[in-house]
Amino acid sequence: MLTGRGAIALVALIGLGCGAADEAADRGAAASYTDAVPSGAKAAPEDVFRTLEGGEASLRDLRGNVVVANLWGTWCLPCRDELPELVELARIYDDRPVVILGLAVDSGDIDEIRDFLEDFGVEYPNWMMGMDDAVATFGAVGFPTTVMVDAEGWIRKELLGPQTAAALTEEIEALLR
């Protein structure tokens, strides 16, 4: 259940739709980077998330893989429409150094999220986070939001709205080169 700032953020996100994506890009562009940083990239967050197995994990644990981190919610209709595309993507990249990762935002407890994912045939890993963390950590301005992280841990692209397996495959292949 959403309360306080999380509920206000959700109402604001529903009202705003997908309009503020450029603001997130501007925030990333304002940071200073060393010469080793790929053009337009920013470091993936070091935050620790709760896993559906009851443990903790971070994006750092996935280094060496391209990570497709999808921020979604059980309450988000476009997220539901996108899930079959992500299931297909996970199947396509099952034997490659690619991790499809769900980040369930304000979507209930572990059992509720597991049941929801089972109904959609989702077998790729999912971690949990709150709305405030989604906004603070990833600058999420709407859902679903997909964050493309390269094997070295650099966010290379942020995509707002539902994605297709075909479109994400193009993004992944570019990061695997």
MODELLER restraints for C-alpha pairs under 7 A, 6 or more apart:
rsr = mdl.restraints
at = mdl.atoms
rsr.add(forms.Gaussian(group=physical.xy_distance, feature=features.Distance(at['CA:6:A'], at['CA:131:A']), mean=5.40, stdev=0.5))
rsr.add(forms.Gaussian(group=physical.xy_distance, feature=features.Distance(at['CA:6:A'], at['CA:132:A']), mean=5.89, stdev=0.5))
rsr.add(forms.Gaussian(group=physical.xy_distance, feature=features.Distance(at['CA:13:A'], at['CA:141:A']), mean=6.21, stdev=0.5))
rsr.add(forms.Gaussian(group=physical.xy_distance, feature=features.Distance(at['CA:13:A'], at['CA:142:A']), mean=5.55, stdev=0.5))
rsr.add(forms.Gaussian(group=physical.xy_distance, feature=features.Distance(at['CA:17:A'], at['CA:142:A']), mean=6.29, stdev=0.5))
rsr.add(forms.Gaussian(group=physical.xy_distance, feature=features.Distance(at['CA:18:A'], at['CA:141:A']), mean=6.88, stdev=0.5))
rsr.add(forms.Gaussian(group=physical.xy_distance, feature=features.Distance(at['CA:18:A'], at['CA:142:A']), mean=5.85, stdev=0.5))
rsr.add(forms.Gaussian(group=physical.xy_distance, feature=features.Distance(at['CA:18:A'], at['CA:160:A']), mean=6.82, stdev=0.5))
rsr.add(forms.Gaussian(group=physical.xy_distance, feature=features.Distance(at['CA:20:A'], at['CA:141:A']), mean=6.30, stdev=0.5))
rsr.add(forms.Gaussian(group=physical.xy_distance, feature=features.Distance(at['CA:21:A'], at['CA:141:A']), mean=6.79, stdev=0.5))
rsr.add(forms.Gaussian(group=physical.xy_distance, feature=features.Distance(at['CA:24:A'], at['CA:139:A']), mean=5.95, stdev=0.5))
rsr.add(forms.Gaussian(group=physical.xy_distance, feature=features.Distance(at['CA:28:A'], at['CA:42:A']), mean=6.34, stdev=0.5))
rsr.add(forms.Gaussian(group=physical.xy_distance, feature=features.Distance(at['CA:29:A'], at['CA:40:A']), mean=6.84, stdev=0.5))
rsr.add(forms.Gaussian(group=physical.xy_distance, feature=features.Distance(at['CA:40:A'], at['CA:156:A']), mean=6.94, stdev=0.5))
rsr.add(forms.Gaussian(group=physical.xy_distance, feature=features.Distance(at['CA:41:A'], at['CA:154:A']), mean=5.83, stdev=0.5))
rsr.add(forms.Gaussian(group=physical.xy_distance, feature=features.Distance(at['CA:41:A'], at['CA:155:A']), mean=5.41, stdev=0.5))
rsr.add(forms.Gaussian(group=physical.xy_distance, feature=features.Distance(at['CA:41:A'], at['CA:156:A']), mean=4.93, stdev=0.5))
rsr.add(forms.Gaussian(group=physical.xy_distance, feature=features.Distance(at['CA:42:A'], at['CA:154:A']), mean=5.51, stdev=0.5))
rsr.add(forms.Gaussian(group=physical.xy_distance, feature=features.Distance(at['CA:42:A'], at['CA:155:A']), mean=5.27, stdev=0.5))
rsr.add(forms.Gaussian(group=physical.xy_distance, feature=features.Distance(at['CA:43:A'], at['CA:153:A']), mean=6.29, stdev=0.5))
rsr.add(forms.Gaussian(group=physical.xy_distance, feature=features.Distance(at['CA:43:A'], at['CA:154:A']), mean=4.67, stdev=0.5))
rsr.add(forms.Gaussian(group=physical.xy_distance, feature=features.Distance(at['CA:43:A'], at['CA:155:A']), mean=5.87, stdev=0.5))
rsr.add(forms.Gaussian(group=physical.xy_distance, feature=features.Distance(at['CA:44:A'], at['CA:149:A']), mean=7.00, stdev=0.5))
rsr.add(forms.Gaussian(group=physical.xy_distance, feature=features.Distance(at['CA:44:A'], at['CA:153:A']), mean=5.58, stdev=0.5))
rsr.add(forms.Gaussian(group=physical.xy_distance, feature=features.Distance(at['CA:44:A'], at['CA:154:A']), mean=5.40, stdev=0.5))
rsr.add(forms.Gaussian(group=physical.xy_distance, feature=features.Distance(at['CA:44:A'], at['CA:155:A']), mean=5.45, stdev=0.5))
rsr.add(forms.Gaussian(group=physical.xy_distance, feature=features.Distance(at['CA:45:A'], at['CA:137:A']), mean=6.71, stdev=0.5))
rsr.add(forms.Gaussian(group=physical.xy_distance, feature=features.Distance(at['CA:46:A'], at['CA:58:A']), mean=6.32, stdev=0.5))
rsr.add(forms.Gaussian(group=physical.xy_distance, feature=features.Distance(at['CA:46:A'], at['CA:59:A']), mean=6.60, stdev=0.5))
rsr.add(forms.Gaussian(group=physical.xy_distance, feature=features.Distance(at['CA:46:A'], at['CA:60:A']), mean=6.51, stdev=0.5))
rsr.add(forms.Gaussian(group=physical.xy_distance, feature=features.Distance(at['CA:47:A'], at['CA:58:A']), mean=6.00, stdev=0.5))
rsr.add(forms.Gaussian(group=physical.xy_distance, feature=features.Distance(at['CA:48:A'], at['CA:56:A']), mean=6.25, stdev=0.5))
rsr.add(forms.Gaussian(group=physical.xy_distance, feature=features.Distance(at['CA:48:A'], at['CA:57:A']), mean=5.49, stdev=0.5))
rsr.add(forms.Gaussian(group=physical.xy_distance, feature=features.Distance(at['CA:48:A'], at['CA:58:A']), mean=4.77, stdev=0.5))
rsr.add(forms.Gaussian(group=physical.xy_distance, feature=features.Distance(at['CA:49:A'], at['CA:56:A']), mean=5.47, stdev=0.5))
rsr.add(forms.Gaussian(group=physical.xy_distance, feature=features.Distance(at['CA:49:A'], at['CA:57:A']), mean=5.40, stdev=0.5))
rsr.add(forms.Gaussian(group=physical.xy_distance, feature=features.Distance(at['CA:49:A'], at['CA:58:A']), mean=6.02, stdev=0.5))
rsr.add(forms.Gaussian(group=physical.xy_distance, feature=features.Distance(at['CA:49:A'], at['CA:127:A']), mean=6.09, stdev=0.5))
rsr.add(forms.Gaussian(group=physical.xy_distance, feature=features.Distance(at['CA:49:A'], at['CA:128:A']), mean=6.11, stdev=0.5))
rsr.add(forms.Gaussian(group=physical.xy_distance, feature=features.Distance(at['CA:49:A'], at['CA:129:A']), mean=6.52, stdev=0.5))
rsr.add(forms.Gaussian(group=physical.xy_distance, feature=features.Distance(at['CA:50:A'], at['CA:56:A']), mean=4.65, stdev=0.5))
rsr.add(forms.Gaussian(group=physical.xy_distance, feature=features.Distance(at['CA:50:A'], at['CA:57:A']), mean=6.54, stdev=0.5))
rsr.add(forms.Gaussian(group=physical.xy_distance, feature=features.Distance(at['CA:50:A'], at['CA:127:A']), mean=5.53, stdev=0.5))
rsr.add(forms.Gaussian(group=physical.xy_distance, feature=features.Distance(at['CA:50:A'], at['CA:128:A']), mean=5.32, stdev=0.5))
rsr.add(forms.Gaussian(group=physical.xy_distance, feature=features.Distance(at['CA:51:A'], at['CA:57:A']), mean=6.62, stdev=0.5))
rsr.add(forms.Gaussian(group=physical.xy_distance, feature=features.Distance(at['CA:51:A'], at['CA:126:A']), mean=6.47, stdev=0.5))
rsr.add(forms.Gaussian(group=physical.xy_distance, feature=features.Distance(at['CA:51:A'], at['CA:127:A']), mean=4.38, stdev=0.5))
rsr.add(forms.Gaussian(group=physical.xy_distance, feature=features.Distance(at['CA:51:A'], at['CA:128:A']), mean=6.25, stdev=0.5))
rsr.add(forms.Gaussian(group=physical.xy_distance, feature=features.Distance(at['CA:52:A'], at['CA:110:A']), mean=5.59, stdev=0.5))
rsr.add(forms.Gaussian(group=physical.xy_distance, feature=features.Distance(at['CA:52:A'], at['CA:126:A']), mean=6.43, stdev=0.5))
rsr.add(forms.Gaussian(group=physical.xy_distance, feature=features.Distance(at['CA:52:A'], at['CA:127:A']), mean=6.00, stdev=0.5))
rsr.add(forms.Gaussian(group=physical.xy_distance, feature=features.Distance(at['CA:60:A'], at['CA:153:A']), mean=6.97, stdev=0.5))
rsr.add(forms.Gaussian(group=physical.xy_distance, feature=features.Distance(at['CA:63:A'], at['CA:151:A']), mean=5.42, stdev=0.5))
rsr.add(forms.Gaussian(group=physical.xy_distance, feature=features.Distance(at['CA:63:A'], at['CA:152:A']), mean=5.94, stdev=0.5))
rsr.add(forms.Gaussian(group=physical.xy_distance, feature=features.Distance(at['CA:63:A'], at['CA:153:A']), mean=5.97, stdev=0.5))
rsr.add(forms.Gaussian(group=physical.xy_distance, feature=features.Distance(at['CA:64:A'], at['CA:151:A']), mean=4.38, stdev=0.5))
rsr.add(forms.Gaussian(group=physical.xy_distance, feature=features.Distance(at['CA:64:A'], at['CA:152:A']), mean=6.26, stdev=0.5))
rsr.add(forms.Gaussian(group=physical.xy_distance, feature=features.Distance(at['CA:65:A'], at['CA:97:A']), mean=4.72, stdev=0.5))
rsr.add(forms.Gaussian(group=physical.xy_distance, feature=features.Distance(at['CA:65:A'], at['CA:98:A']), mean=5.04, stdev=0.5))
rsr.add(forms.Gaussian(group=physical.xy_distance, feature=features.Distance(at['CA:65:A'], at['CA:99:A']), mean=6.42, stdev=0.5))
rsr.add(forms.Gaussian(group=physical.xy_distance, feature=features.Distance(at['CA:65:A'], at['CA:150:A']), mean=6.88, stdev=0.5))
rsr.add(forms.Gaussian(group=physical.xy_distance, feature=features.Distance(at['CA:65:A'], at['CA:151:A']), mean=4.51, stdev=0.5))
rsr.add(forms.Gaussian(group=physical.xy_distance, feature=features.Distance(at['CA:66:A'], at['CA:97:A']), mean=6.35, stdev=0.5))
rsr.add(forms.Gaussian(group=physical.xy_distance, feature=features.Distance(at['CA:66:A'], at['CA:98:A']), mean=4.65, stdev=0.5))
rsr.add(forms.Gaussian(group=physical.xy_distance, feature=features.Distance(at['CA:66:A'], at['CA:99:A']), mean=6.22, stdev=0.5))
rsr.add(forms.Gaussian(group=physical.xy_distance, feature=features.Distance(at['CA:66:A'], at['CA:149:A']), mean=5.74, stdev=0.5))
rsr.add(forms.Gaussian(group=physical.xy_distance, feature=features.Distance(at['CA:66:A'], at['CA:150:A']), mean=4.67, stdev=0.5))
rsr.add(forms.Gaussian(group=physical.xy_distance, feature=features.Distance(at['CA:66:A'], at['CA:151:A']), mean=4.78, stdev=0.5))
rsr.add(forms.Gaussian(group=physical.xy_distance, feature=features.Distance(at['CA:66:A'], at['CA:175:A']), mean=6.92, stdev=0.5))
rsr.add(forms.Gaussian(group=physical.xy_distance, feature=features.Distance(at['CA:67:A'], at['CA:98:A']), mean=5.80, stdev=0.5))
rsr.add(forms.Gaussian(group=physical.xy_distance, feature=features.Distance(at['CA:67:A'], at['CA:99:A']), mean=4.80, stdev=0.5))
rsr.add(forms.Gaussian(group=physical.xy_distance, feature=features.Distance(at['CA:67:A'], at['CA:100:A']), mean=5.98, stdev=0.5))
rsr.add(forms.Gaussian(group=physical.xy_distance, feature=features.Distance(at['CA:67:A'], at['CA:101:A']), mean=6.90, stdev=0.5))
rsr.add(forms.Gaussian(group=physical.xy_distance, feature=features.Distance(at['CA:67:A'], at['CA:148:A']), mean=5.96, stdev=0.5))
rsr.add(forms.Gaussian(group=physical.xy_distance, feature=features.Distance(at['CA:67:A'], at['CA:149:A']), mean=4.97, stdev=0.5))
rsr.add(forms.Gaussian(group=physical.xy_distance, feature=features.Distance(at['CA:67:A'], at['CA:150:A']), mean=6.50, stdev=0.5))
rsr.add(forms.Gaussian(group=physical.xy_distance, feature=features.Distance(at['CA:68:A'], at['CA:99:A']), mean=6.21, stdev=0.5))
rsr.add(forms.Gaussian(group=physical.xy_distance, feature=features.Distance(at['CA:68:A'], at['CA:100:A']), mean=4.86, stdev=0.5))
rsr.add(forms.Gaussian(group=physical.xy_distance, feature=features.Distance(at['CA:68:A'], at['CA:101:A']), mean=5.93, stdev=0.5))
rsr.add(forms.Gaussian(group=physical.xy_distance, feature=features.Distance(at['CA:68:A'], at['CA:146:A']), mean=6.66, stdev=0.5))
rsr.add(forms.Gaussian(group=physical.xy_distance, feature=features.Distance(at['CA:68:A'], at['CA:147:A']), mean=5.94, stdev=0.5))
rsr.add(forms.Gaussian(group=physical.xy_distance, feature=features.Distance(at['CA:68:A'], at['CA:148:A']), mean=4.95, stdev=0.5))
rsr.add(forms.Gaussian(group=physical.xy_distance, feature=features.Distance(at['CA:68:A'], at['CA:149:A']), mean=6.47, stdev=0.5))
rsr.add(forms.Gaussian(group=physical.xy_distance, feature=features.Distance(at['CA:69:A'], at['CA:100:A']), mean=6.27, stdev=0.5))
rsr.add(forms.Gaussian(group=physical.xy_distance, feature=features.Distance(at['CA:69:A'], at['CA:101:A']), mean=4.73, stdev=0.5))
rsr.add(forms.Gaussian(group=physical.xy_distance, feature=features.Distance(at['CA:69:A'], at['CA:102:A']), mean=5.85, stdev=0.5))
rsr.add(forms.Gaussian(group=physical.xy_distance, feature=features.Distance(at['CA:69:A'], at['CA:103:A']), mean=6.77, stdev=0.5))
rsr.add(forms.Gaussian(group=physical.xy_distance, feature=features.Distance(at['CA:69:A'], at['CA:146:A']), mean=5.58, stdev=0.5))
rsr.add(forms.Gaussian(group=physical.xy_distance, feature=features.Distance(at['CA:69:A'], at['CA:147:A']), mean=5.05, stdev=0.5))
rsr.add(forms.Gaussian(group=physical.xy_distance, feature=features.Distance(at['CA:69:A'], at['CA:148:A']), mean=6.42, stdev=0.5))
rsr.add(forms.Gaussian(group=physical.xy_distance, feature=features.Distance(at['CA:70:A'], at['CA:101:A']), mean=6.12, stdev=0.5))
rsr.add(forms.Gaussian(group=physical.xy_distance, feature=features.Distance(at['CA:70:A'], at['CA:102:A']), mean=4.88, stdev=0.5))
rsr.add(forms.Gaussian(group=physical.xy_distance, feature=features.Distance(at['CA:70:A'], at['CA:103:A']), mean=5.80, stdev=0.5))
rsr.add(forms.Gaussian(group=physical.xy_distance, feature=features.Distance(at['CA:70:A'], at['CA:144:A']), mean=6.77, stdev=0.5))
rsr.add(forms.Gaussian(group=physical.xy_distance, feature=features.Distance(at['CA:70:A'], at['CA:145:A']), mean=5.81, stdev=0.5))
rsr.add(forms.Gaussian(group=physical.xy_distance, feature=features.Distance(at['CA:70:A'], at['CA:146:A']), mean=4.34, stdev=0.5))
rsr.add(forms.Gaussian(group=physical.xy_distance, feature=features.Distance(at['CA:70:A'], at['CA:147:A']), mean=6.34, stdev=0.5))
rsr.add(forms.Gaussian(group=physical.xy_distance, feature=features.Distance(at['CA:71:A'], at['CA:102:A']), mean=6.15, stdev=0.5))
rsr.add(forms.Gaussian(group=physical.xy_distance, feature=features.Distance(at['CA:71:A'], at['CA:103:A']), mean=4.66, stdev=0.5))
rsr.add(forms.Gaussian(group=physical.xy_distance, feature=features.Distance(at['CA:71:A'], at['CA:104:A']), mean=6.11, stdev=0.5))
rsr.add(forms.Gaussian(group=physical.xy_distance, feature=features.Distance(at['CA:71:A'], at['CA:105:A']), mean=6.55, stdev=0.5))
rsr.add(forms.Gaussian(group=physical.xy_distance, feature=features.Distance(at['CA:71:A'], at['CA:143:A']), mean=6.68, stdev=0.5))
rsr.add(forms.Gaussian(group=physical.xy_distance, feature=features.Distance(at['CA:71:A'], at['CA:144:A']), mean=5.52, stdev=0.5))
rsr.add(forms.Gaussian(group=physical.xy_distance, feature=features.Distance(at['CA:71:A'], at['CA:145:A']), mean=5.12, stdev=0.5))
rsr.add(forms.Gaussian(group=physical.xy_distance, feature=features.Distance(at['CA:71:A'], at['CA:146:A']), mean=6.15, stdev=0.5))
rsr.add(forms.Gaussian(group=physical.xy_distance, feature=features.Distance(at['CA:72:A'], at['CA:79:A']), mean=5.64, stdev=0.5))
rsr.add(forms.Gaussian(group=physical.xy_distance, feature=features.Distance(at['CA:72:A'], at['CA:103:A']), mean=6.18, stdev=0.5))
rsr.add(forms.Gaussian(group=physical.xy_distance, feature=features.Distance(at['CA:72:A'], at['CA:104:A']), mean=5.27, stdev=0.5))
rsr.add(forms.Gaussian(group=physical.xy_distance, feature=features.Distance(at['CA:72:A'], at['CA:105:A']), mean=5.83, stdev=0.5))
rsr.add(forms.Gaussian(group=physical.xy_distance, feature=features.Distance(at['CA:72:A'], at['CA:143:A']), mean=5.90, stdev=0.5))
rsr.add(forms.Gaussian(group=physical.xy_distance, feature=features.Distance(at['CA:72:A'], at['CA:144:A']), mean=4.92, stdev=0.5))
rsr.add(forms.Gaussian(group=physical.xy_distance, feature=features.Distance(at['CA:72:A'], at['CA:145:A']), mean=6.96, stdev=0.5))
rsr.add(forms.Gaussian(group=physical.xy_distance, feature=features.Distance(at['CA:73:A'], at['CA:79:A']), mean=6.56, stdev=0.5))
rsr.add(forms.Gaussian(group=physical.xy_distance, feature=features.Distance(at['CA:73:A'], at['CA:104:A']), mean=5.38, stdev=0.5))
rsr.add(forms.Gaussian(group=physical.xy_distance, feature=features.Distance(at['CA:73:A'], at['CA:105:A']), mean=5.11, stdev=0.5))
rsr.add(forms.Gaussian(group=physical.xy_distance, feature=features.Distance(at['CA:73:A'], at['CA:106:A']), mean=6.57, stdev=0.5))
rsr.add(forms.Gaussian(group=physical.xy_distance, feature=features.Distance(at['CA:73:A'], at['CA:107:A']), mean=5.43, stdev=0.5))
rsr.add(forms.Gaussian(group=physical.xy_distance, feature=features.Distance(at['CA:74:A'], at['CA:107:A']), mean=5.34, stdev=0.5))
rsr.add(forms.Gaussian(group=physical.xy_distance, feature=features.Distance(at['CA:75:A'], at['CA:107:A']), mean=6.97, stdev=0.5))
rsr.add(forms.Gaussian(group=physical.xy_distance, feature=features.Distance(at['CA:76:A'], at['CA:143:A']), mean=6.99, stdev=0.5))
rsr.add(forms.Gaussian(group=physical.xy_distance, feature=features.Distance(at['CA:78:A'], at['CA:144:A']), mean=6.85, stdev=0.5))
rsr.add(forms.Gaussian(group=physical.xy_distance, feature=features.Distance(at['CA:78:A'], at['CA:162:A']), mean=6.11, stdev=0.5))
rsr.add(forms.Gaussian(group=physical.xy_distance, feature=features.Distance(at['CA:79:A'], at['CA:143:A']), mean=6.83, stdev=0.5))
rsr.add(forms.Gaussian(group=physical.xy_distance, feature=features.Distance(at['CA:79:A'], at['CA:144:A']), mean=5.38, stdev=0.5))
rsr.add(forms.Gaussian(group=physical.xy_distance, feature=features.Distance(at['CA:79:A'], at['CA:162:A']), mean=6.53, stdev=0.5))
rsr.add(forms.Gaussian(group=physical.xy_distance, feature=features.Distance(at['CA:82:A'], at['CA:162:A']), mean=5.42, stdev=0.5))
rsr.add(forms.Gaussian(group=physical.xy_distance, feature=features.Distance(at['CA:82:A'], at['CA:163:A']), mean=6.39, stdev=0.5))
rsr.add(forms.Gaussian(group=physical.xy_distance, feature=features.Distance(at['CA:85:A'], at['CA:164:A']), mean=5.47, stdev=0.5))
rsr.add(forms.Gaussian(group=physical.xy_distance, feature=features.Distance(at['CA:85:A'], at['CA:165:A']), mean=4.95, stdev=0.5))
rsr.add(forms.Gaussian(group=physical.xy_distance, feature=features.Distance(at['CA:86:A'], at['CA:165:A']), mean=6.35, stdev=0.5))
rsr.add(forms.Gaussian(group=physical.xy_distance, feature=features.Distance(at['CA:87:A'], at['CA:122:A']), mean=5.86, stdev=0.5))
rsr.add(forms.Gaussian(group=physical.xy_distance, feature=features.Distance(at['CA:88:A'], at['CA:165:A']), mean=6.55, stdev=0.5))
rsr.add(forms.Gaussian(group=physical.xy_distance, feature=features.Distance(at['CA:89:A'], at['CA:165:A']), mean=5.34, stdev=0.5))
rsr.add(forms.Gaussian(group=physical.xy_distance, feature=features.Distance(at['CA:90:A'], at['CA:100:A']), mean=5.89, stdev=0.5))
rsr.add(forms.Gaussian(group=physical.xy_distance, feature=features.Distance(at['CA:90:A'], at['CA:124:A']), mean=6.69, stdev=0.5))
rsr.add(forms.Gaussian(group=physical.xy_distance, feature=features.Distance(at['CA:100:A'], at['CA:124:A']), mean=6.16, stdev=0.5))
rsr.add(forms.Gaussian(group=physical.xy_distance, feature=features.Distance(at['CA:101:A'], at['CA:124:A']), mean=6.36, stdev=0.5))
rsr.add(forms.Gaussian(group=physical.xy_distance, feature=features.Distance(at['CA:101:A'], at['CA:125:A']), mean=5.33, stdev=0.5))
rsr.add(forms.Gaussian(group=physical.xy_distance, feature=features.Distance(at['CA:101:A'], at['CA:126:A']), mean=5.65, stdev=0.5))
rsr.add(forms.Gaussian(group=physical.xy_distance, feature=features.Distance(at['CA:102:A'], at['CA:125:A']), mean=6.26, stdev=0.5))
rsr.add(forms.Gaussian(group=physical.xy_distance, feature=features.Distance(at['CA:102:A'], at['CA:126:A']), mean=4.29, stdev=0.5))
rsr.add(forms.Gaussian(group=physical.xy_distance, feature=features.Distance(at['CA:102:A'], at['CA:127:A']), mean=6.20, stdev=0.5))
rsr.add(forms.Gaussian(group=physical.xy_distance, feature=features.Distance(at['CA:103:A'], at['CA:126:A']), mean=5.61, stdev=0.5))
rsr.add(forms.Gaussian(group=physical.xy_distance, feature=features.Distance(at['CA:103:A'], at['CA:127:A']), mean=4.92, stdev=0.5))
rsr.add(forms.Gaussian(group=physical.xy_distance, feature=features.Distance(at['CA:103:A'], at['CA:128:A']), mean=5.52, stdev=0.5))
rsr.add(forms.Gaussian(group=physical.xy_distance, feature=features.Distance(at['CA:103:A'], at['CA:129:A']), mean=6.60, stdev=0.5))
rsr.add(forms.Gaussian(group=physical.xy_distance, feature=features.Distance(at['CA:104:A'], at['CA:126:A']), mean=6.73, stdev=0.5))
rsr.add(forms.Gaussian(group=physical.xy_distance, feature=features.Distance(at['CA:104:A'], at['CA:127:A']), mean=6.09, stdev=0.5))
rsr.add(forms.Gaussian(group=physical.xy_distance, feature=features.Distance(at['CA:104:A'], at['CA:128:A']), mean=4.81, stdev=0.5))
rsr.add(forms.Gaussian(group=physical.xy_distance, feature=features.Distance(at['CA:104:A'], at['CA:129:A']), mean=6.09, stdev=0.5))
rsr.add(forms.Gaussian(group=physical.xy_distance, feature=features.Distance(at['CA:105:A'], at['CA:128:A']), mean=6.22, stdev=0.5))
rsr.add(forms.Gaussian(group=physical.xy_distance, feature=features.Distance(at['CA:105:A'], at['CA:129:A']), mean=5.06, stdev=0.5))
rsr.add(forms.Gaussian(group=physical.xy_distance, feature=features.Distance(at['CA:105:A'], at['CA:130:A']), mean=5.20, stdev=0.5))
rsr.add(forms.Gaussian(group=physical.xy_distance, feature=features.Distance(at['CA:105:A'], at['CA:131:A']), mean=5.72, stdev=0.5))
rsr.add(forms.Gaussian(group=physical.xy_distance, feature=features.Distance(at['CA:106:A'], at['CA:129:A']), mean=6.45, stdev=0.5))
rsr.add(forms.Gaussian(group=physical.xy_distance, feature=features.Distance(at['CA:106:A'], at['CA:130:A']), mean=4.92, stdev=0.5))
rsr.add(forms.Gaussian(group=physical.xy_distance, feature=features.Distance(at['CA:106:A'], at['CA:131:A']), mean=5.86, stdev=0.5))
rsr.add(forms.Gaussian(group=physical.xy_distance, feature=features.Distance(at['CA:107:A'], at['CA:113:A']), mean=6.47, stdev=0.5))
rsr.add(forms.Gaussian(group=physical.xy_distance, feature=features.Distance(at['CA:134:A'], at['CA:140:A']), mean=5.74, stdev=0.5))
rsr.add(forms.Gaussian(group=physical.xy_distance, feature=features.Distance(at['CA:135:A'], at['CA:141:A']), mean=6.89, stdev=0.5))
rsr.add(forms.Gaussian(group=physical.xy_distance, feature=features.Distance(at['CA:142:A'], at['CA:160:A']), mean=6.74, stdev=0.5))
rsr.add(forms.Gaussian(group=physical.xy_distance, feature=features.Distance(at['CA:143:A'], at['CA:160:A']), mean=6.82, stdev=0.5))
rsr.add(forms.Gaussian(group=physical.xy_distance, feature=features.Distance(at['CA:143:A'], at['CA:161:A']), mean=6.01, stdev=0.5))
rsr.add(forms.Gaussian(group=physical.xy_distance, feature=features.Distance(at['CA:144:A'], at['CA:160:A']), mean=6.29, stdev=0.5))
rsr.add(forms.Gaussian(group=physical.xy_distance, feature=features.Distance(at['CA:144:A'], at['CA:161:A']), mean=5.07, stdev=0.5))
rsr.add(forms.Gaussian(group=physical.xy_distance, feature=features.Distance(at['CA:144:A'], at['CA:162:A']), mean=5.91, stdev=0.5))
rsr.add(forms.Gaussian(group=physical.xy_distance, feature=features.Distance(at['CA:145:A'], at['CA:159:A']), mean=5.69, stdev=0.5))
rsr.add(forms.Gaussian(group=physical.xy_distance, feature=features.Distance(at['CA:145:A'], at['CA:160:A']), mean=4.62, stdev=0.5))
rsr.add(forms.Gaussian(group=physical.xy_distance, feature=features.Distance(at['CA:145:A'], at['CA:161:A']), mean=5.90, stdev=0.5))
rsr.add(forms.Gaussian(group=physical.xy_distance, feature=features.Distance(at['CA:146:A'], at['CA:158:A']), mean=5.74, stdev=0.5))
rsr.add(forms.Gaussian(group=physical.xy_distance, feature=features.Distance(at['CA:146:A'], at['CA:159:A']), mean=4.99, stdev=0.5))
rsr.add(forms.Gaussian(group=physical.xy_distance, feature=features.Distance(at['CA:146:A'], at['CA:160:A']), mean=6.43, stdev=0.5))
rsr.add(forms.Gaussian(group=physical.xy_distance, feature=features.Distance(at['CA:147:A'], at['CA:155:A']), mean=6.78, stdev=0.5))
rsr.add(forms.Gaussian(group=physical.xy_distance, feature=features.Distance(at['CA:147:A'], at['CA:157:A']), mean=5.96, stdev=0.5))
rsr.add(forms.Gaussian(group=physical.xy_distance, feature=features.Distance(at['CA:147:A'], at['CA:158:A']), mean=4.54, stdev=0.5))
rsr.add(forms.Gaussian(group=physical.xy_distance, feature=features.Distance(at['CA:147:A'], at['CA:159:A']), mean=6.33, stdev=0.5))
rsr.add(forms.Gaussian(group=physical.xy_distance, feature=features.Distance(at['CA:148:A'], at['CA:155:A']), mean=5.73, stdev=0.5))
rsr.add(forms.Gaussian(group=physical.xy_distance, feature=features.Distance(at['CA:148:A'], at['CA:156:A']), mean=5.67, stdev=0.5))
rsr.add(forms.Gaussian(group=physical.xy_distance, feature=features.Distance(at['CA:148:A'], at['CA:157:A']), mean=5.11, stdev=0.5))
rsr.add(forms.Gaussian(group=physical.xy_distance, feature=features.Distance(at['CA:148:A'], at['CA:158:A']), mean=6.23, stdev=0.5))
rsr.add(forms.Gaussian(group=physical.xy_distance, feature=features.Distance(at['CA:149:A'], at['CA:155:A']), mean=4.35, stdev=0.5))
rsr.add(forms.Gaussian(group=physical.xy_distance, feature=features.Distance(at['CA:149:A'], at['CA:156:A']), mean=5.75, stdev=0.5))
rsr.add(forms.Gaussian(group=physical.xy_distance, feature=features.Distance(at['CA:150:A'], at['CA:156:A']), mean=6.62, stdev=0.5))
rsr.add(forms.Gaussian(group=physical.xy_distance, feature=features.Distance(at['CA:150:A'], at['CA:175:A']), mean=5.99, stdev=0.5))
